[in-house]
Amino acid sequence: MEFAAQTIELTALSGEPVKVHLVSTGAVTVKTKFRETKRTGLLAMIAFMLDSKFTEWMPIWVMIIEHPDGVFVIDTGENANVNDRGYFRSSGIFANWFDTTQFKFKVAREEEIDRQLRSLHIPVERIKAVLLTHLHLDHADGLRHFPRTPVIVNKAEWQRPFGDLPKLYPSWFKPVLAELKEKYDVFDHAYYVTQAKDIVLVQTPGHTWHHCSVILATRECHIFFGADICYEQRQITNDKYSGTNASHQMAMDTYAKVRSFCSRQKTVFIPSHEAAAAGRLKNLQYV
């Protein structure tokens, strides 16, 4: 299943043009109670592992920002080898079982991020930096295409990951570890990526202990790439949670901060796996 790419042109805070591209590196389906459940913690995990129903196919979004400071790629998506027999064996018996039974992927080679960049006429060599929101495979499995590109990761996420599969990282992977010591609006831990401070990495924990989001501020609005804060925007507005959070309390706090931010800013919110997010971006539909 293919999800159509979306491109919009906005105005950077400097007055220069900025382009935002949203591309999907394939599709994923998860257990329905993995995406949303009323339970928390261990009970939530048991509930989704016993669940026999899968969701519809969902996108694996990657955001590309053509900014006056350079081109930035937010997450790297999945690669076509994910369905190879034995792909997860190097990560151990439990990881192999979990990642082959709780998720399903459809990824074609032409959907990988390098091919997506090529279709946008953006050579990998032009990428100033890759920003990883967190270290889960469907966000980091495209790293193989960026061996000479700086990859920025929240230092705290690197030091205390949750559910990552380091055996799948490229052997050369040594990220630039960002210390989120600044404050940005309601977010207490932030790292400014650009000189104008209009692309910012903010810590939005819950899904992992130190999960991050990326916010692009423009003259028109804010584009909030929320990664795996939630699966659908309505979950934040309706207090509905995923069945796979490192901390439910942290997720609740993040939801509150996102709601507060969006109530005062014109914000387009984009989770990593919501098909409707592409339409919201195209039409600048705010939270």
Sequence and secondary structure as in RCSB ss.txt:
>XXXX:A:sequence
MEFAAQTIELTALSGEPVKVHLVSTGAVTVKTKFRETKRTGLLAMIAFMLDSKFTEWMPIWVMIIEHPDGVFVID
TGENANVNDRGYFRSSGIFANWFDTTQFKFKVAREEEIDRQLRSLHIPVERIKAVLLTHLHLDHADGLRHFPRTP
VIVNKAEWQRPFGDLPKLYPSWFKPVLAELKEKYDVFDHAYYVTQAKDIVLVQTPGHTWHHCSVILATRECHIFF
GADICYEQRQITNDKYSGTNASHQMAMDTYAKVRSFCSRQKTVFIPSHEAAAAGRLKNLQYV
>XXXX:A:secstr
     EEEEEEBTTSSEEEEEEEEEEEEEEBHHHH BS  HHHHHHHHHH   B   EEEEEEEEEETTEEEEE 
    GGGGSTTTTGGG HHHHHHHHHSEEEE  GGGSHHHHHHHTT  GGGEEEEE S   HHHHTTGGG TTS 
EEEEHHHHHS SS  GGGS TT   EEE   EEETTEEEEEE STTS EEEEE  SSSTT EEEEEEBSS EEEE
EETS SSHHHHHHT B S  S HHHHHHHHHHHHHHHHHS EEEEETT TTHHHHHHHT   
